[in-house]
Structure formats: structure tokens, C-alpha cells
């Protein structure tokens, strides 16, 4: 249950940070996208607008809960899932096209690449993906090399963060 709330709060924080960065005027309306997850909801990508009467419209059904993080990098949407099936416990990175949210592929990645409930963000000015990683009781700021399936430590943090944005 804690994972669910952490994921939901991270998604809300991401949306709030995106809204705060937009120069909104009374005449401007934006289309926003979000990954809806929960125990009874229809998990997937939804879109809505900044209009006060906007409804959620399903864009793509995605049955997985991205407890280990999500990030949009250029025209790709990545999310991390731990598969606790009868065959073992493996970490996967799903890659979707961010323009139409069609599934491109799934890669098996190292189990220690990302942490549950920790934020991931893309800095387009440096073209780097940053993540908070929980190593025991220590939180670390890291970069993720998505194509190489690697995590590199930048430094130690005092606490966990709910969201990071650039």
C-alpha cells in the first residue's frame, strides 16, 4: 500500500511541477498526460487539459504499475517494473513511443538500477537522466544511462525527495 501512495504522490508532484513551469494565461489551454495507477483504476496513460471541466481520456492501457519510476526522454517514455512472478524477481524497463504511447520494447535491467518510490527526471539541457536511489538507509543522487542499463552515483543526499524536475 505504501508503494501505491508513493507512486501516486510522485505522479501528482510531477504534474504539479509541470504545471508550475507553464506560462498559463486565461486564454491558454494545455493538454497534459499522466500515468494513472491504482488497485482498481484502469492503469495506463491518460490525457486531460488545463480546463476546469476536463475529463481524463484514456490514451493507452498499460497494465503495469511503475513502482520503480517513470521518465520521459525526448520522444520516449520509460517506466520500471519489478516482475515478481513464479519464475523469479526481475527488473524490466518498458519503452513506449511518447507521441502515441505504443509499446516499443521491454529490456531486462539490473535489479539495482532504480529504487522503489524514488523519483526520476530528465534534464534536456544536459541530456541526462537523474534519479534518487535508496542504498540501505542512504539516499543517493545518480545519473541513469538508459541505453547501457547503468546507474552512476553523483553524490549522497540527506533525505529522499518526492520529485525532481528540470
N, C-alpha and C positions, 0 to 999 in steps of 0.2 A: 504494500500500500504506500510505503514511503517513496518507492521508486516512481509510482504513478504521480503523486503530488509533486515530487521534484521535477519530473518531466513536464507536467502541466504548468508549473510555475516558471520553468525555464522558457517554455513556449510563449507564455504571456509576457515575460520580461523581454524576449526577443521582439515581439510585436510592438510593445511599448517603446523600445529603443528605436525601432524603425520609424514609428510614428513621430517620435520626438525629433528625428533628424529631417523630417519632411517639412518644407516650407508651405504650410497649409494656409489657404485663404478661404473665404466664404464660398467662392465660385469653384474652387479646385476640388475634384474628387479623385481619389486614388483607388486602384484595385490592389488588394493585399492578399497574400497567400499564407496559409498556415498548415501545420501538420497536426491534425486533431487526433488525440489518442485517449483511450479510456477503457474501462472494463465493459461498458455496454454501448458506447458510441460506435459509429461506423468509422473505424480508423482510416485515415487517408489524408490526401491533400485537398484543402478547401480554399475557395476564394470568397472574398467579400469586399465591399467598398467602404470608404470612409463616410458614406451617407448614413444618417441616423437610422434609417429604415432598412438597411442592408441585411439580407439573409445570407447564411452560409450556403454556398453552392459546391457540391462535390465535383472535383476535377479528376481525381484518381484515387481509387480504393487501394489502400496499402494495408494489408492485414497485420503488419508487424509493428510493435511498439518500440520506438527508437530510444530505449532507456540509456543507451551509451552515447547519445549525441547526434546532432544533425548540423549540417552546414551547407550553404550554397556557395559554390565557387564557379564564377563565370557562368557558363551555361550547363553546369552540372549540379545535381542535388545529391548529397551523400548522407546516409544515416547508418548507424552502427547498431547491430543486434547481436545478442548472445543467444545462440541456439542451444537450449538445454533439452535436447531430445533424448530418446532412449539410446542413441548411438554415441553420445558424448556431449561435451560442452565446448562448442566452437564459437569464435567471434567472426562475424561477417560484416563487410562494408557493402551496402547496396548503393548502386549508382543509377540515378534517373536523369533523364533529359529535363532540364529546368524550364524549357519552353513549353512542352506539352505533357511533362511528367510521365513519360513512358519509361518502362524499365529497360536499362541498357545492359547491366550485368550485375553480378554479385561476386565479391572476392573474399576468400578466407584471409583474415589478417591475424597478427599475433594477439593473444589474449590481453597483453599489457599495453596495447596501443592507445586505448582510451579507457576512461573510468566511468562508472555508472553515475548518472546525475550530475556530471560536471560539464560546464559549457565549452562550446567550440565556436570560433568565429574566424571569418576570412578578412584579411586586410588587403584590399585591392591595390593600395599604393605600393606595398612591398611584395605583393603576390604570395603572401604567406598565410598559412592556416595555423591559428593558435588554439591551444587547449589548456584547460586546467586538469591536471592528473593527480589523483589521490594515491600516494605511495605509503601504505600503512596509515599513520595519522598525519603525515606531512602532505601539504598541497604544493604542487609544482606548476609553474608556467612552462609550457612546452610548445614546440612547433611540431606540426604533423606533415610528413611527406607522404601524401596520399598515394602517389604513384609507386612509391617504394615500400609502402606499408611500414613506415618508421615514425617513431616519436623521439624528439631530441629535447633535452631539458634546457631551458633558458635560465631559470632561477627558482628559488624556493619562495613560496608565498606564506604569509602569516595565517590566512584563513581561506576557506572556499569562497567562490563567487557564484552568484546566481546566474549572471550573464556577463558576457563580454561582447563589445561591439566596436566597430571602427567606422 
